[in-house]
Amino acid sequence: MEAFADLSEPVADLPPPPVDEAAWLLLPAEEAARVAATLPLGVRFRLRATITPVQQAFLDRHGYLVYDRVASVGEIERIASEVERIEADLLARDVKKVNGIPVWVGRGVGGKPWIQRMGFTSVFSEYIRSFVRDARFEPIRGLIGEGARVGDEEKDGVVVNRYGNLPGSLRPRLGWHTDALRDVVYNWRPPGPMLNVGLHFDRIRPKDGGLRVLPGTHTQGVLSTLFSKIHFVTQAPDPREVAVETWPGDLTVHDGRMWHRVEASPHEGARSVRTSMYVPYVVDAYQPKSELSATPFYLRVFSVVLAARKWLSARALSR
């Protein structure tokens, strides 16, 4: 699986056990909030049949949750295999967009074409489509809101993101941003909760790069959303940031209104690769995408930026 992280090294470490919530399962909201305030920012939770009061309070306070190994290693490997199959098909057919969403192709291990962002992945895989609807994720659906559904035929569908410190990579990192910028610009008011649900494929330590979040910034106002940092341009670490450490199969939930970024890996080659899969949950009217769907403006802008980066990288490699 050269398009994914190098798994040849034995996994010597296991994650710390999820916090024991047995004594807190029936706490009223006010007491749960007090408990959540005492937990370390790196706490890991177990995904239960329902979202616990402390989990809800931690999300409300800090803007994110990390669930311990919700998917098995076997399931991660099967999804990875499906993604590689889909990638080979899209590259062979030179597909540029899927339902209006651009397919971003950089260079991977050995300089081979490498899809670094692909939307609507579940449309091409019955296994992935079934997986994201598995009953174990029902509590997450409830966390999003009443009547929420898996929107894998809407928005950008199920998105697979890949980052890597490789010659020709389009996405070694991603600068600070919030997912609320568009709503703030159009409406000039703070948007409602927007939760990103991600499945992680790799063992990522803080020293390996990966997702960084600024706890609590999901409650910021319009001015902070617009001006605290320059969206996608500011790259510098923030002393308040938390590195989200993951093991294969971990599930994260983070509020898109908070400031977050992806730190580049200090490693090179296959060891630098980080893969995640984001599942959309939708509560508004059903709006499926098709091949006739227009590309969202922000993705058109990104595609221009990435095309320029690809051109510059090709020039550098040819020297």
N, C-alpha and C positions, 0 to 999 in steps of 0.2 A: 504494500500500500504506500508507494513512494510519494503519492500526492498528499499524504497525511504525515503526521509526526513520526519520527523514527522510534518505533516501539521495540527495537532489538535489545536495548539495555533492560536488564531485569528491574522490575519495580520493587525497590527496596523499602519504600515507605508506604504506610497505610494512613488514611485520613484519621484525624481525631474523631472519636465517636460523637454522634449528634447529641446535643444537649438533652438531658433527661427531663421531660416535661410532665412526668407522671403526676406530680403533686400540683400541677398548674392547670390541668385540663378544664376545670370548672370555675376558674377565676373570673370574677366580674371585670369589665373593661378597665376600670380605674386601677385595680390591683395588678392586672396584666401589664398595664403601661409602666407601673413602678418596677416590675420584674424586668421588663424589656430594657429599661434604662440601665440596669446593672450588668447586662450581658456584654461580653467582649464583641467588638465589631467583626471579628472573624468567626463568630459562632456558626455552627452548622446545625440544621434542623432535619428531622425525619418527616417525610411527607406521609401524613396519616389519612384516614378516611375523610376527615374534615380539617379545615384550617383552624389551628388552636388559637385561643385568645392571645397568647404571648407572641405567636407568629404574626398575627394581625397587628399587634401593638408595635412589634419591632419594625414591620414594614411601614406603618404609619409614622414612626419616629425617624427612621433612618433612610427609608426609600428602597430597600432591597432585602432579599432573602436568598440563602444558599441551602439547597436541599441535597442531602447526602445520597449519592449514587442511586438515583431513581431508575436509571436504565442499567442493565447488566453489560459486562464487557462483550458478551456474545451479541447483544442487540446493537451495541455501538459498532462492532465489526461488520454486522450485516448492513447497517445503514451506510457505513463507509463504502462498502462494496456496491451498494445501490447508487450512491453518489458518483462513484467512478464509472459505473456503467452509463449513467445519464450523461456525465461529462463527455465520455467517448462519443456518444451519439450526437450531442449538440455540436461538438467540434467537427465531427465527420460531415455534418450537414451545414456547417458554417452558420449556425443560428446566431443572430445578433440580438434578438429580443424574444422573450416569451410573454405573451399577453401584455405587451407594451413595456415590460421591465427589461432593461438592458442586461445582457450577459457580459460580464467583465472578464476578459481573458488577459492574463499576464504570462509570466514565465515561471515555471516551477523547477523542481529538481532536474538537473541535467539540461536546463534550458528548454524543456518541453512546454508547449502551450498548456496553460493551467487556468482553469476557471476559478476566479477568486470570489465571485459573488454570483449565485444563481438563484433566481426566484422560482416559485411555483414547482418546487422539487417534487412534491407529492403527486403532482399531476402525471408524472412519468413513472411513478413507483407505487404499486398497490401496497407493498410492504410499508413504506413510509406513511402512506395515507391511513392505513390501519393503525400503525404505531401511534400517531399523534392523536388518535381517537380512543386510545386504550383507556379502560376504566380507571386506572391508577391516577390519571390526570384530571379526573372529575373535580377534585377539590380546587385545582388551579382554575378551572373554568368558573367555579363559584366565586373564587377570589376576584376575578375580573368584573363580575357583576351579574345580576339576574338576567337570564335569557341569553347569556354569552354563548357563542358557538365558535368552533374552529373555522377560521376564515381562510382555508387553504386555496379557495378559488377567488378570493378577494384581496384587496390591498396589493401586497407583493407576494402573497402566498407564503408557503414554507420556504424560508430563505436559508441557504447554506453560505456562511462566510468563511473565508480562508485568509490568513495572514501569514507571511513568511519573509524572512530576511534572506532573500535570494536575488541574484542578478536578474533584472527584468521583472521583479515582483511589482505589481501595481499598488499593493497595500502592505507594506511592512509595518505600518502603524496607522492610527487615526487620531486626529487632534481632538481637543476638548469640544464638546457640543452638547446640546439638549435636543430632544426630538420634538420639542414644543415650539421651536422657532417659527415655523410656518403659521401656526395658530395664533401666536402672539402678534406677528406682523399683520395678519389679516384682520384680527378681531380686537387687538390692543387690550387684551385681558388675559389673565392666567388661564390656561386650559385645564380641563378636568383630568383626573388620573389617567395615565396611559402606561400600562404595564407591558414590559418586554419579557417574554418567557424563552429562555435559551437552554438548550441541551449542549453539554460540553464533551468533546471527544478526547481531550488530552490532559495529561498531568502537567499543570502549569503552576510553578512556584512564583512567588513575587519576583525573584531574580530572573525569571524566564520571560518577563514582559506580561502582556495580557491585559484584561479588563481592569480599569481603575474607576472608582466612583467617588463622588464627594457626598458623604452622608448628610442627609437633611436638606439638601438643596432642592429637593422636589417640591418644597413648600415656598420657594422664593417668589417674589413678585415679578412684574413685567420688566422693570428696569434691570434687575439682576439677571433675568433670563437673557436680555438683549446685550448687556454691557459688562458683565462680570469678567468675561473672557471673549476673545474673538473666535467665533465659531469656526472650528476645523483648522484654524491657523495656529492658535496657541497650543504648544506642545509641551511646555515645561511642566515638570512635576509640581504638584501643589502639596504643601506640608500637611493639609487636612485629608489628602486622598487615602483611600483604602484599596489595596491590591486584592482582587477577588481570586483566591487560590482555588484551583479546581482539580478534581480527579476524574478520569473517564466515567461518564454516566451521571455526573452532577447536573442538577437543574437549578438555574438561577432565575429569579424574578427581580427586575429592577424597574423603577418608575422612570419613564422616558423624560420626565420633566427635570430630572436631576442632571447635573453636569457629570459626564463620563467620557472616557477616552480609551484607546487601546495603545498600550506601550509596545514599542518594537522589541523583538527578542534580541538579546546580545549575541545569541548563537547564530551560526550560519548553516545553510543547507537544510536537510530534512529535520534536523533537531529544532529548527526555528519555527516550524509550521504549527499553527494553532487553528483549529477548526471548531466552529459552533453552528448550531442549527436553531433558528428562531421560528417559533410557531405563533401565528397571529390569532388572537381571540377578538371577536367582533360583537358589538352589542347593538349597532345601528342597523338600518335597513339593508337587506341583502343586495349586494352590488357586485355580482361576479364579473371578472375580467375576461376578455377574449383577445384573439389576435388583432382585432380592430381597435383595441383600447389604446388611448394616447399614453405616451410616456410622461409621468409626472415631471413638473418643471425642475424640481431639485435634483432628480436623477439625470435630466438632460444636462444640467450644469456640471454635475459630477462626471458625467461621461466625457465632456469636453476637457475637464481637468485631467482625467485619467488618460485620455488620448494624448494630451501634451506630455504627460509623464512617460507614457510608453514610447513616444517618439524620442524624447531626450535619452531614455534608457537605451534604446536601440543604437543611437548615435554613440553613446559612451562605450557600449559593448563592441562596436565596430572599429574603434580606434586601436 
